[in-house]
Amino acid sequence: SLNNSNHGKLFVGQVPAVCTEDMLLPLFAPYGNIVEVKIMRDHQGRSKGCAWVRYESQVMAQAAIDALHEKHTIPPQTNALRVQYALPSKP
């Protein structure tokens, strides 16, 4: 079902503005097969300091949470990444 495709979707916070999708990919790749990495940007293309990372399965997503949540920092950001399950989008 469509609903199940969200189980592997993560919200990543504390992403520095200079960070690109290409920089996030190798950080999350060791934990599973990534379907999508998308940095959230405003209408002018500036990073909002957060991103979505979607894995094929929840097991992969959980592995990334266990390894990275509040344990890894991307310079020049001084706060550790926040890695958590994305909340289902409201209709």
C-alpha atoms as one frame of an Amber mdcrd trajectory, in Angstrom:
protein
   0.000   0.000   0.000   1.037   3.616  -0.416   1.116   4.006   3.338   3.958
   1.513   3.737   6.278   3.524   1.517   6.577   6.075   4.315   8.028   3.700
   6.908  11.562   4.173   5.638  11.299   7.959   5.426  13.409  10.029   7.791
  13.420  13.671   8.731  16.945  14.997   9.234  17.463  18.237  11.148  20.546
  20.363  11.949  21.805  20.090   8.361  24.145  23.023   7.605  23.036  25.358
   4.841  26.155  24.593   2.796  25.326  20.881   2.720  24.088  19.325  -0.537
  22.303  16.073  -1.342  25.629  14.736  -2.667  27.212  15.367   0.725  24.400
  13.677   2.658  24.270  10.563   0.476  27.567   8.969   1.605  26.685   9.649
   5.244  23.411   7.699   5.047  24.386   5.121   2.390  26.077   2.618   4.752
  22.756   1.862   6.467  20.721   0.705   3.498  19.400   1.364   0.021  18.404
   4.989  -0.307  15.398   5.817  -2.471  15.617   9.583  -2.118  17.630  12.337
  -0.456  16.094  15.787  -0.584  17.246  18.931   1.176  14.311  21.181   1.940
  14.707  24.602   0.322  12.713  27.805   0.270  11.343  29.303  -2.933  14.680
  31.025  -3.533  16.572  27.747  -3.325  18.113  28.325   0.095  18.441  25.355
   2.402  16.041  25.310   5.342  18.590  23.325   7.341  16.756  20.025   7.107
  16.290  17.142   4.720  14.321  14.000   3.929  16.098  10.684   3.503  14.017
   7.755   2.315  15.173   4.141   2.574  13.651   1.047   1.008  12.670  -0.319
   4.416  12.058   0.659   8.005  14.900  -1.628   9.152  17.366   0.481   7.145
  15.865   3.706   8.443  16.143   2.469  12.032  19.808   1.570  11.483  20.473
   5.142  10.350  18.654   6.561  13.386  20.639   4.325  15.744  23.951   5.314
  14.160  23.451   9.019  13.522  20.752  10.592  15.689  22.433  13.117  18.022
  25.770  11.344  17.348  27.050  12.999  14.191  27.690  16.637  13.358  28.249
  18.099   9.892  30.552  21.146  10.070  30.127  24.086  10.245  26.967  23.153
  12.172  27.803  22.678  15.862  24.648  20.779  16.843  24.397  17.051  16.202
  22.080  15.798  13.473  18.537  14.971  14.451  17.424  11.855  12.616  13.882
  10.668  13.200  10.975   9.135  11.365   9.136  11.570   9.157   5.592  12.206
  10.317   2.918  11.220   7.823   1.936  14.257   5.805  -1.574  15.476   6.497
  -3.948  15.551   3.517
